[in-house]
């Protein structure tokens, strides 16, 4: 089975990993572009992959927090992990306009990737998994778009119309964001690190060698971005897990990312980078902050 066909099936059916396979992105920070253009892949492709990959990473870490700290979740955990990832990404950069724009762009990319993966799957006539514990990727797309609009109604004022979101839903996006934001703050108040407490246990970070040129190039961009180190440091500042965990990037034989509680490892597969790279080829111009295409 080709990787492209495998990704289309995973996109419709969902995986046991975070996004059921994917996410997307708008160009990240302009200052990063010259570094990426000096390499083999173009900047928009690398930015797209990094945006998707960071959302996947945060989604899986949300599962870690929920499982390790026994956080009560009323409703599907996969939906809760999506909302936690989105609110964590946007809240971590408050007060820093440049970083907040990067975070917004990466979350915007995640929404686009979910829509692209949905289109790729349904165009091949895949069975719709209404029974799955993940919401359908097209539903996840609209939920993230709504959170982006609700968090910044001015900056993303045109987004609902651009993605075909009915006014009745768009009008409630501010309240939807506020509920998600309150829930995120409640989690930190009740399960987060308190003032004066030492940082949480170490989070080990391990990189194997990719087997494809595309994955190697994308891994180089991830390491230049400092993504895993930055997210792990923020995690230790905010949450005290009961034990050490590890983030491990390696080949897995399938495109996914998954928390493995028995090994206390969050595995991030190089095949996911390859799949995101291929998905990026189906992008056109992407979404802008104003919502235009």
Secondary structure, DSSP 8 states (H G I E B T S, - for coil): --HHHHHHHHHHH--SSTTTT----S---GGGHHHHHTSSS-HHHHHHHHHHHHHHHHHHHHHHHHHHHT---SS-HHHHHHHHHHHHHHHTTTT-HHHHHHHHHHHHHHHHHHHHHHHHHHTTT----TTSSS--HHHHHHHHHHHHHHH-TTTTTTHHHHTT--HHHHTTHHHHHHHHHHHHHHHHHHHB--TT------EEEEE---SSHHHHHHHHHHHHHTHHHHHHHHHHHHB--SS-EEEEEE--SSS-EEEETTTTEEEEEHHHHHHHHHHHTT--S---TTS--
